[in-house]
Amino acid sequence: MAGGVEPFVTAAALRVEPAPTELDAVTLARAKQGEPAALRALIELYQDRVYALVWRMLIGRAQHLTQDLAQETFVRVLRGIGSFDPRGEARLSTWILTIATRVVLNEKRREGRDRADPDDAAIATTAGAERTDHGLERARLAEALTAGLAALPDDQRAVFVLREYHELEYVEIATALELDLNTVRSRLHRARAALRTQLTAAGVEP
């Protein structure tokens, strides 16, 4: 495991995305040329991952904002896909998730730390429970984890979501968030510790 840090088992158990896949080289080349069918294929392949990342980053916020920022992410992706270098270090999925993360963080910086509307918080908790509801215990676990994520500072939540839900390597997270590796490790450690405390307080084993 990168950095010699054990994974946060609870989050791993709650992943709902399929194993990451990448756009094939031919379709990517066509997308870079602006071919509509290839661009649609790109969006269809990555839209669930982008939506999931934005939703987790915005826990406790209105659903329409998640949709708006996911859409803004793809606007930026389509504008920039021509300059994406498949020979570079970043995978296409990493590049897209980096854009999504920065879109969310920029939005939150613009708005400041507004308190979540109670109805929005209820929506977020319910959605989290529905996605992982394979029994009462898992529903409780999902609700506790959702509450824990909502309580994390934005910088810690970003690192945690990219690592535990989207399986980015430490170096990829550092590049995405423009941080050094030690800061990534420190924020991830604090996020895991805070979530374990939250789960313990809720009577759920991490």
C-alpha positions in Angstrom: 0.0 0.0 0.0 1.4 3.4 -1.0 3.0 5.3 1.8 2.9 2.3 4.1 -0.5 3.3 5.4 -3.3 0.7 5.9 -6.5 1.5 4.0 -9.6 2.7 5.8 -11.5 -0.6 5.6 -15.0 0.8 6.3 -14.9 3.1 3.3 -13.5 0.4 1.1 -16.4 -1.8 2.1 -18.9 0.8 1.0 -17.5 1.5 -2.5 -20.2 1.2 -5.1 -18.3 2.0 -8.3 -17.2 -0.8 -10.6 -13.5 -1.4 -11.0 -12.0 1.7 -12.7 -11.9 1.5 -16.5 -10.4 3.9 -19.0 -11.5 5.0 -22.4 -9.9 3.0 -25.1 -7.1 4.6 -27.1 -9.0 4.9 -30.4 -12.0 6.5 -28.8 -9.8 8.9 -26.8 -8.0 9.9 -30.0 -11.3 10.6 -31.7 -12.5 12.5 -28.6 -9.4 14.7 -28.8 -10.4 15.5 -32.3 -13.8 16.6 -31.1 -15.8 13.7 -32.7 -19.3 13.9 -31.1 -19.8 10.1 -30.7 -16.4 9.8 -28.9 -17.2 12.7 -26.6 -20.5 11.1 -25.7 -18.7 7.8 -25.0 -16.3 9.6 -22.7 -19.1 11.3 -20.8 -21.0 8.0 -20.4 -18.0 6.2 -19.1 -17.0 8.7 -16.5 -20.2 10.4 -15.5 -21.0 8.1 -12.6 -17.6 8.5 -11.0 -17.7 12.3 -11.4 -21.2 12.5 -9.9 -20.2 10.3 -7.0 -17.1 12.3 -6.3 -19.0 15.6 -6.4 -21.8 14.2 -4.3 -19.4 13.1 -1.6 -17.6 16.4 -1.6 -20.9 18.2 -1.2 -22.5 16.0 1.4 -25.3 18.0 3.1 -25.9 20.3 0.1 -28.8 20.5 -2.4 -28.8 17.8 -5.1 -29.1 20.4 -7.9 -25.7 21.8 -6.9 -24.2 18.3 -7.4 -25.7 18.1 -10.8 -24.6 21.6 -11.7 -21.0 21.0 -10.7 -20.8 17.6 -12.4 -22.1 19.3 -15.6 -19.5 22.1 -15.2 -16.8 19.4 -14.8 -17.6 17.9 -18.1 -17.8 21.3 -19.8 -14.2 21.8 -18.7 -13.3 18.3 -19.7 -14.6 18.7 -23.2 -12.9 22.1 -23.5 -9.6 20.6 -22.4 -9.6 17.1 -23.8 -7.6 18.2 -26.9 -4.7 19.0 -24.7 -4.8 15.8 -22.6 -1.6 13.8 -23.2 -2.3 10.0 -22.9 1.5 9.5 -22.7 1.7 11.5 -19.6 1.7 10.2 -16.0 -2.0 10.9 -15.3 -4.7 8.5 -16.4 -7.7 10.0 -18.1 -9.8 9.1 -15.1 -7.4 10.9 -12.8 -7.3 13.9 -15.0 -11.1 14.1 -15.0 -11.5 13.5 -11.2 -8.8 16.2 -10.7 -11.0 18.7 -12.6 -14.1 17.7 -10.7 -12.3 18.1 -7.4 -11.1 21.6 -8.3 -14.5 22.6 -9.5 -16.0 21.6 -6.1 -13.3 23.3 -4.1 -13.5 26.5 -6.1 -17.3 26.5 -5.6 -16.9 26.0 -1.8 -14.3 28.8 -1.6 -16.6 31.2 -3.4 -19.5 30.4 -1.1 -17.6 30.1 2.1 -18.7 27.6 4.8 -22.5 28.0 4.6 -24.4 25.8 7.0 -26.2 22.9 5.3 -30.0 23.2 5.1 -31.5 20.4 7.3 -33.5 19.1 4.4 -30.4 18.9 2.3 -28.6 17.0 5.0 -31.5 14.5 5.3 -31.4 14.0 1.5 -27.6 13.3 1.6 -28.0 10.8 4.5 -30.9 9.0 2.8 -29.1 8.8 -0.5 -26.0 7.4 1.2 -28.1 4.8 3.0 -30.0 3.7 -0.1 -26.8 3.2 -2.1 -25.4 0.8 0.5 -28.5 -0.7 2.1 -27.8 -4.4 2.2 -29.2 -4.7 5.7 -29.8 -2.6 8.7 -26.2 -2.7 9.9 -24.9 -1.5 6.6 -27.5 1.2 6.5 -26.4 2.4 9.9 -22.8 2.2 8.8 -23.6 4.3 5.7 -25.5 6.9 7.7 -22.6 7.2 10.2 -20.0 7.5 7.5 -22.1 10.1 5.7 -22.3 12.2 8.8 -18.6 11.7 9.4 -17.7 12.9 5.9 -20.0 15.9 6.3 -18.2 16.9 9.4 -14.7 16.7 7.9 -13.0 19.9 6.8 -13.0 20.3 3.0 -9.3 19.7 2.6 -9.4 16.4 4.5 -12.6 15.3 2.8 -11.0 15.8 -0.6 -8.0 13.7 0.2 -10.1 11.0 1.8 -12.6 10.7 -1.1 -9.9 10.6 -3.8 -8.0 7.9 -1.9 -10.6 5.7 -0.4 -13.5 5.9 -2.9 -11.6 6.5 -6.1 -8.3 4.8 -5.3 -5.9 7.5 -6.5 -2.3 7.0 -5.5 -0.7 9.5 -3.0 1.3 11.1 -5.8 -1.9 11.5 -7.9 -3.7 13.1 -5.0 -0.8 15.4 -4.4 -0.8 16.5 -8.0 -4.6 16.9 -8.1 -4.7 19.1 -5.0 -1.3 20.8 -5.6 0.0 19.5 -2.2 3.2 17.8 -1.1 3.1 14.1 -0.2 3.5 14.7 3.5 0.5 17.0 3.6 -1.6 14.4 1.7 -0.6 11.7 4.3 -1.2 14.0 7.2 -4.7 15.0 6.0 -5.6 11.5 5.2 -4.5 10.3 8.7 -6.6 13.0 10.4 -9.6 12.2 8.2 -9.4 8.5 9.0 -9.0 9.2 12.7 -12.0 11.6 12.7 -14.2 9.1 10.9 -13.2 6.3 13.2 -14.2 8.5 16.2 -17.5 9.3 14.4 -18.3 5.6 13.8 -17.4 4.6 17.3 -19.7 7.3 18.7 -22.5 6.1 16.5 -22.0 2.6 17.9 -20.7 1.2 14.6 -17.4 -0.8 14.3 -15.0 0.9 11.9 
